[in-house]
Amino acid sequence: MGAVLKRKQGITIRLFDFFPQGLEAALVRFSKRNEIPMTKAKDYKF
């Protein structure tokens, strides 16, 4: 499982092999709390 953070300017950040477990849930909460648009791949399972 991985995540890609795309910025309007600058570098793209790729996150893989999350540690600690639950980091993906933290990313979802962060994006919702800060009103950051987020998309998921159609085969994403959470």
PEHUTA-V806239 format. One record per residue. N is the residue number from 1. RES is the residue in three letters. SS is DSSP state (helix for helix, strand for strand, loop for the rest). OMEGA is omega in radians with two decimals (999 if undefined). D_CENTER is the distance of its C-alpha to the mean C-alpha in Angstrom with 2 decimals. Layout:
N RES SS OMEGA D_CENTER
N RES SS OMEGA D_CENTER
//
This chain:
1 MET loop 3.14 10.31
2 GLY strand 3.10 7.72
3 ALA strand 3.10 4.53
4 VAL strand 3.09 5.94
5 LEU strand -3.13 6.17
6 LYS loop 3.12 9.39
7 ARG loop 3.08 12.02
8 LYS loop 3.10 15.29
9 GLN loop 3.09 17.23
10 GLY loop -3.02 16.88
11 ILE loop 3.01 14.91
12 THR loop -3.09 11.71
13 ILE strand 3.12 9.70
14 ARG strand 3.12 8.84
15 LEU strand 3.12 7.86
16 PHE strand 3.12 10.08
17 ASP loop -3.07 12.30
18 PHE loop 2.99 10.59
19 PHE loop 0.08 13.40
20 PRO loop 3.10 14.26
21 GLN loop -3.09 13.48
22 GLY loop -3.14 11.55
23 LEU helix 3.13 8.79
24 GLU helix 3.09 6.28
25 ALA helix 3.11 8.61
26 ALA helix 3.10 8.63
27 LEU helix 3.11 5.14
28 VAL helix 3.12 6.51
29 ARG helix 3.14 9.76
30 PHE helix -3.12 9.09
31 SER helix 3.11 8.06
32 LYS helix -3.11 11.10
33 ARG helix -3.09 13.29
34 ASN loop 3.10 13.01
35 GLU loop 3.10 13.25
36 ILE loop 3.14 10.43
37 PRO loop -3.12 10.32
38 MET loop 3.05 7.53
39 THR loop 3.12 8.65
40 LYS loop 3.06 8.61
41 ALA loop -3.08 11.08
42 LYS loop 3.12 14.39
43 ASP loop -3.14 14.69
44 TYR loop 3.10 11.51
45 LYS loop -3.09 13.03
46 PHE loop 999 11.81
//
